Amino acid sequence: MKQVITTEKQPIKLWLDDIEAGALAQAKNLANLPFVFKHVSQ
């Protein structure tokens, strides 16, 4: 795992060196949904 973003309701775990802004925005939206269990993996 390269990075963990913890600014959202659930953490986002990234295994990427570079991520597009649109993909990161989608991951942030997903991390704030009520049915996400532990984390979002990208």
Buried (B, 14 or more C-beta within 10 A) or exposed (E): EEEEBEEBEBBBBBEEEEBEEEEBEEBBEBBEEEEBEEBBEB
